[in-house]
Amino acid sequence: MAYWTELGFLLITITASVVRGTVESQLSPECREFLYMGTPPSGLEHNSLHFICQRYNSKPRYVTLYNTMDHIPVYSAYTFKRSEGEKCVDVPWMYEPQLSKSDGTGEMQPFPSNDMHMSFEDAQAVLEDYANAVHYERGTLNQDIHQNDPDDKASTYTLTNVVPLVPKFNTRIWNIQQHVVRQRLNNYCRGTAHVVTGITTSGKMIRRQNINRVAVPTYVWSAYCCADYDNNAPYNERYKFPAFAHYGLNEEENNHVLEISVQKLKEFLKKSTFVDQNFQIFVGDCVPPYPKKV
């Protein structure tokens, strides 16, 4: 486990030896649309990391890089949809059959009511992992408040999009910041906004039956890229385009969110985790290769 808790996250190419079902070693064109310029974040690779093209109701919804050893997503990448920030209701938590079964369906499914989860809990988190984790709650990386279509919202309720977050941080700090970003992109992003939300880890684990089950994030971070934005936005918002980022400490104390440039987030992550020196979240840091038209 130590190699991952120090390594943290991110890759360029996934080793395909244990890829099953629609878990993808090379993302398909329909799933690359959720990534800026069709390119995932680059960094280091490991064979416990797998791309999931998260499908719901027969349609791809976003991309997740999932760690089948620590049973958490490393990041989820999605396109932001303008919304009023409504929460999704009455959606059952889901899992990914294709992570564990060669004949698994290509899209997320509700958790079964029996003990069938025993057949796939080796590769992913299950509801029982969170049942007695009193210090943490399920926090989604791709949040439903950043989606508008009911099916897009529902698709965020899979445990492959969930990490353990301290309730105070999740509710009072992180969710509030996600609303700030939602309002900013609603108001000033004219084109497509690509978002990547990820984590770092440092060794804490949720244990079940004396077995390490789910890694706990140390930091949660997020970055967006909107190359086509309102050039007449107020300066205090305009300088946060075409890209900006933020991160926060997943603890009870000192858990405020810091908003920074994507470049500074990269510097922070390089110091906090073992990522390649050429690590990048967005191609060219989301700086368009041509002059912006006013």
Backbone torsions as a table, in degrees:
resi	resn	phi	psi	omega
1	MET	NA	-25.3	-174.1
2	ALA	-62.8	-33.7	-177.8
3	TYR	-61.1	-34.2	-178.2
4	TRP	-82.9	-39.6	-177.5
5	THR	-64.5	-26.2	174.0
6	GLU	-88.1	-40.2	-177.7
7	LEU	-61.3	-43.0	177.5
8	GLY	87.8	-79.5	-171.6
9	PHE	-173.7	173.2	166.1
10	LEU	86.1	149.2	-178.9
11	LEU	-159.1	167.3	172.1
12	ILE	-100.3	-52.0	-177.5
13	THR	-128.2	140.5	-178.0
14	ILE	-95.7	134.6	173.5
15	THR	-64.6	131.6	-168.1
16	ALA	-97.2	4.1	-170.8
17	SER	-63.6	-30.5	-178.7
18	VAL	-118.0	20.4	178.7
19	VAL	-75.2	133.4	-177.3
20	ARG	-127.8	158.2	173.4
21	GLY	53.7	-132.8	-179.5
22	THR	-96.9	8.9	167.9
23	VAL	-63.7	128.9	-163.1
24	GLU	-111.7	132.9	173.2
25	SER	-84.1	-30.2	174.1
26	GLN	-129.3	119.9	-174.8
27	LEU	-66.2	138.6	178.5
28	SER	-75.3	159.5	179.8
29	PRO	-56.0	-37.8	-178.1
30	GLU	-67.6	-22.5	178.7
31	CYS	-94.1	-23.7	177.4
32	ARG	-69.6	-15.3	179.8
33	GLU	-63.7	-18.0	179.5
34	PHE	-84.7	-2.6	-176.6
35	LEU	-113.3	138.3	177.9
36	TYR	-59.7	124.6	-176.9
37	MET	56.2	25.8	176.2
38	GLY	66.7	19.4	-171.7
39	THR	-121.4	123.8	178.1
40	PRO	-73.8	161.0	173.1
41	PRO	-53.4	141.8	-178.3
42	SER	-107.0	148.6	-179.4
43	GLY	-178.1	-121.0	179.5
44	LEU	-109.6	159.3	-179.3
45	GLU	-115.7	155.4	172.7
46	HIS	-157.6	147.9	-174.0
47	ASN	-76.9	2.0	172.2
48	SER	-94.0	0.8	-178.5
49	LEU	-105.1	133.5	-176.3
50	HIS	-140.2	137.3	171.1
51	PHE	-72.1	136.9	168.3
52	ILE	-120.7	123.2	168.9
53	CYS	-85.1	103.1	-171.6
54	GLN	-73.3	110.4	-178.9
55	ARG	-109.4	140.0	177.5
56	TYR	-143.7	133.1	-179.6
57	ASN	52.9	46.2	172.9
58	SER	67.8	22.3	-179.5
59	LYS	-142.2	136.9	175.6
60	PRO	-67.5	140.1	-174.9
61	ARG	-117.8	-35.6	179.0
62	TYR	-171.7	177.7	-177.9
63	VAL	-118.3	137.4	176.1
64	THR	-126.8	139.2	169.2
65	LEU	-99.8	115.3	-169.9
66	TYR	-114.5	139.6	178.4
67	ASN	-101.2	108.7	-176.5
68	THR	-77.4	-8.2	176.2
69	MET	-91.4	-44.6	179.5
70	ASP	-90.5	-5.1	173.5
71	HIS	60.4	40.7	175.5
72	ILE	-143.7	156.3	171.4
73	PRO	-75.2	143.0	173.5
74	VAL	-81.3	-41.9	171.0
75	TYR	-158.6	160.3	166.9
76	SER	-121.3	135.5	-179.8
77	ALA	-117.9	131.1	-174.2
78	TYR	-151.5	166.1	172.3
79	THR	-97.8	131.2	-179.7
80	PHE	-71.7	138.2	175.3
81	LYS	-118.4	130.5	179.3
82	ARG	-57.6	133.8	-179.0
83	SER	-154.4	169.8	175.3
84	GLU	-91.4	2.7	175.5
85	GLY	84.5	21.5	179.0
86	GLU	-68.4	145.5	175.7
87	LYS	-87.7	147.2	175.5
88	CYS	-77.7	143.5	-178.9
89	VAL	-126.8	153.4	173.6
90	ASP	58.1	37.8	174.9
91	VAL	-108.1	124.9	179.4
92	PRO	-71.8	147.7	175.0
93	TRP	-67.1	143.9	-174.0
94	MET	-123.7	169.1	177.6
95	TYR	-135.5	176.6	-176.7
96	GLU	-114.1	99.2	-178.6
97	PRO	-57.3	-33.7	-173.6
98	GLN	-70.1	-12.3	177.7
99	LEU	-70.4	-26.5	-171.6
100	SER	-120.5	-18.0	-174.1
101	LYS	-125.9	131.9	-179.4
102	SER	-65.7	-24.5	179.3
103	ASP	-105.3	17.9	-178.0
104	GLY	-68.2	148.0	178.0
105	THR	-61.4	154.4	-175.7
106	GLY	-82.0	8.7	178.6
107	GLU	-141.4	161.7	-177.0
108	MET	-60.6	150.9	-178.1
109	GLN	-135.1	150.5	174.9
110	PRO	-62.1	147.5	176.9
111	PHE	-61.5	138.5	177.5
112	PRO	-69.9	157.1	-178.6
113	SER	-84.3	-11.2	179.9
114	ASN	-100.9	-160.9	-177.3
115	ASP	-90.2	20.1	-178.3
116	MET	-62.0	-19.7	-179.0
117	HIS	-60.6	-21.2	179.5
118	MET	-60.3	-23.7	-176.7
119	SER	-81.0	-12.3	-179.0
120	PHE	-131.2	3.9	-177.4
121	GLU	-74.0	-7.0	176.1
122	ASP	-67.9	-29.9	-173.3
123	ALA	-106.8	-8.6	-176.4
124	GLN	-156.5	163.8	177.5
125	ALA	-71.4	151.6	175.8
126	VAL	-126.9	166.8	-175.7
127	LEU	-58.1	-34.5	-178.8
128	GLU	-62.2	-25.9	179.6
129	ASP	-64.2	-30.3	-177.6
130	TYR	-98.2	-7.8	-171.9
131	ALA	-60.6	-41.5	-177.4
132	ASN	-113.6	16.7	179.3
133	ALA	-85.6	75.7	-169.9
134	VAL	-65.4	-21.6	-177.8
135	HIS	-89.7	-2.9	-176.4
136	TYR	-137.4	157.5	171.9
137	GLU	-132.2	167.1	-177.1
138	ARG	-77.8	116.8	179.2
139	GLY	-113.2	127.8	-178.0
140	THR	-88.8	140.7	177.4
141	LEU	-80.5	-52.1	168.6
142	ASN	-84.5	108.2	-174.2
143	GLN	-89.5	145.0	-178.7
144	ASP	-64.7	-23.1	179.2
145	ILE	-71.5	-11.8	176.0
146	HIS	-96.5	9.7	177.2
147	GLN	-124.4	161.5	-177.9
148	ASN	-120.9	-45.9	179.3
149	ASP	-64.4	135.7	-178.9
150	PRO	-54.9	-38.1	179.0
151	ASP	-70.2	-37.1	175.6
152	ASP	-62.5	-41.9	177.3
153	LYS	-62.5	-47.2	-178.1
154	ALA	-60.5	-34.2	-176.1
155	SER	-66.9	-14.8	179.7
156	THR	-78.0	-9.6	-175.8
157	TYR	-95.2	54.0	170.9
158	THR	-119.8	142.7	-178.0
159	LEU	-67.4	-12.8	173.5
160	THR	-77.9	-1.9	174.1
161	ASN	-114.0	14.3	-170.5
162	VAL	-120.6	139.9	171.5
163	VAL	-129.1	155.0	178.4
164	PRO	-74.7	121.6	178.7
165	LEU	-121.2	143.5	173.9
166	VAL	-63.7	128.8	-174.9
167	PRO	-52.6	-44.0	-178.8
168	LYS	-62.3	-42.2	178.6
169	PHE	-67.7	-45.4	-176.4
170	ASN	-63.7	-48.1	-172.8
171	THR	-81.0	-46.2	-172.4
172	ARG	-90.1	-20.8	-174.1
173	ILE	-115.5	-63.5	-171.0
174	TRP	-68.0	-47.6	-178.9
175	ASN	-62.0	-37.3	178.5
176	ILE	-63.5	-43.0	179.2
177	GLN	-64.6	-36.0	178.6
178	GLN	-65.6	-31.5	174.2
179	HIS	-69.9	-36.3	176.7
180	VAL	-60.1	-46.2	178.5
181	VAL	-64.5	-41.2	179.0
182	ARG	-57.7	-47.6	-178.9
183	GLN	-65.6	-38.8	179.8
184	ARG	-63.8	-47.0	-179.5
185	LEU	-70.7	-36.3	174.5
186	ASN	-55.1	-44.8	-170.4
187	ASN	-84.8	-34.0	-167.4
188	TYR	-124.3	-9.2	176.3
189	CYS	-90.7	117.9	-177.0
190	ARG	-91.0	-26.4	-179.2
191	GLY	-107.3	-146.1	179.9
192	THR	-86.5	132.8	174.7
193	ALA	-106.2	122.5	175.1
194	HIS	-97.8	134.6	-177.3
195	VAL	-125.2	138.7	171.4
196	VAL	-125.8	123.7	178.8
197	THR	-123.0	125.5	-173.7
198	GLY	-141.6	-171.4	-173.8
199	ILE	-141.2	165.4	164.0
200	THR	-126.3	155.1	178.8
201	THR	-128.2	160.7	-178.9
202	SER	-141.7	10.2	173.2
203	GLY	127.5	-21.6	178.0
204	LYS	-67.2	141.8	-178.6
205	MET	-137.1	146.9	164.2
206	ILE	-83.1	127.5	-178.7
207	ARG	-109.6	144.7	174.8
208	ARG	-136.6	126.3	-176.6
209	GLN	53.8	43.2	177.3
210	ASN	62.5	24.9	177.3
211	ILE	-123.1	134.6	174.7
212	ASN	-64.1	124.2	-174.6
213	ARG	-116.4	-49.7	-173.6
214	VAL	-134.4	126.2	177.8
215	ALA	-71.9	144.6	-179.4
216	VAL	-102.5	126.6	179.4
217	PRO	-63.7	142.0	169.2
218	THR	-83.7	-52.0	176.7
219	TYR	-121.0	149.6	168.9
220	VAL	-117.4	135.7	-177.5
221	TRP	-135.2	159.7	178.4
222	SER	-152.5	146.5	177.4
223	ALA	-142.1	144.4	176.5
224	TYR	-124.2	157.8	179.1
225	CYS	-136.6	117.0	176.8
226	CYS	-132.5	96.6	-174.7
227	ALA	-72.3	-24.2	-179.5
228	ASP	-110.4	100.8	-174.7
229	TYR	-132.0	170.3	-177.9
230	ASP	-78.4	108.3	-178.1
231	ASN	-72.0	-9.8	178.4
232	ASN	-100.1	11.4	177.0
233	ALA	-64.6	153.6	175.7
234	PRO	-54.0	146.6	-173.9
235	TYR	-57.0	-38.4	-177.2
236	ASN	-65.7	-12.1	172.7
237	GLU	-108.3	-36.0	-174.9
238	ARG	-62.7	-34.8	-177.6
239	TYR	-71.6	-9.0	177.0
240	LYS	-92.1	17.8	175.4
241	PHE	-127.5	151.8	7.9
242	PRO	-78.6	-10.1	-177.3
243	ALA	-144.0	149.3	174.4
244	PHE	-155.9	171.8	-173.4
245	ALA	-151.8	171.2	174.5
246	HIS	-159.2	160.0	175.2
247	TYR	-150.7	160.4	179.4
248	GLY	-149.5	154.6	-180.0
249	LEU	-86.0	127.1	-177.1
250	ASN	-83.3	68.1	-179.1
251	GLU	-140.2	169.7	177.2
252	GLU	-69.0	-35.8	-177.0
253	GLU	-117.4	160.4	178.0
254	ASN	53.7	37.4	-172.0
255	ASN	-106.1	22.4	179.2
256	HIS	-65.6	155.8	178.9
257	VAL	-92.6	135.9	177.3
258	LEU	-109.5	121.8	175.7
259	GLU	-90.6	129.8	-175.7
260	ILE	-146.2	170.8	175.1
261	SER	-71.4	161.6	176.2
262	VAL	-61.9	-37.2	179.2
263	GLN	-62.1	-42.7	179.7
264	LYS	-70.3	-33.2	174.7
265	LEU	-62.7	-41.5	177.7
266	LYS	-60.3	-43.4	179.0
267	GLU	-61.8	-41.7	179.1
268	PHE	-62.9	-44.3	-178.0
269	LEU	-69.1	-33.9	177.1
270	LYS	-64.6	-32.4	178.5
271	LYS	-81.9	-25.2	-173.9
272	SER	-94.1	-21.6	-176.0
273	THR	-140.9	167.6	177.9
274	PHE	-89.9	85.3	175.3
275	VAL	-115.8	158.4	-179.3
276	ASP	-62.9	148.1	178.8
277	GLN	-65.9	-18.5	176.0
278	ASN	-93.8	11.5	-179.4
279	PHE	-55.3	135.1	173.7
280	GLN	-145.5	150.1	178.8
281	ILE	-89.8	-47.3	176.8
282	PHE	-119.8	146.3	176.5
283	VAL	-56.0	126.6	179.3
284	GLY	59.6	23.7	-177.9
285	ASP	57.2	27.4	177.2
286	CYS	69.0	21.4	174.1
287	VAL	-89.5	115.8	-176.9
288	PRO	-59.4	144.2	-179.0
289	PRO	-77.2	5.9	-178.8
290	TYR	-138.2	157.0	-179.9
291	PRO	-61.2	139.6	179.7
292	LYS	-73.2	133.2	176.1
293	LYS	-80.0	133.0	-179.9
294	VAL	-92.2	NA	NA
